[in-house]
Amino acid sequence: MLSKSELETEAGRYLYISHLTIQDDKENLIKSVIIATDVTELKNARHRIKVSEEELRRKVDDLERFYAMAIGRELRMKELKKEIKRLNKHLSDNKEIDIA
């Protein structure tokens, strides 16, 4: 029967442990094979990736907020330009009326 587990040592290392028991036909234990693989660097790399992903997600959110603000500003500028054009036309139309 094969079992797998992961443990952290007191020194802060991570080990992946696989344990295989070898039995005879009567299910008596003949041998036990244990393999321990140091996966500390893999765990550390996964942690760094997770931290980087969170930082990237925050930066993307900031860029999306900035983009929305910039687009909103541009749309407002277009509206204001139209309003200025309309008011200038209204003023020029009213100047032609002689109030004397």
C-alpha positions, 0 to 999 in steps of 0.5 A: 500500500502506498501512502503520501504526505508532506511535512515541515521540519523544525528547520523549516524545510518541506519534505514530500514523503512516500511510503510503500509497504511490500507484502507477501501473498499472505499480506505479511509485511516483507519490506517497507520503502520510504522516499523523502524528497526535499520540496522546500524550493518548490514550496518557496517558488509557489509562495513567490508566485502567489505573492506576485499574482496578488501584486499583479492583480492589485496593479491591474485593478489600479490600472482599470480604475485609472482607465475608467477615470480617464475615459470618464474624463474624456467623455465629460470633456467631449460633452463640455466641448459640445456645450461650449459650441452650442453656447457660442452658437447661441451667443453669435445668433443673439449678437445679430439681433439689434437691441437698440 
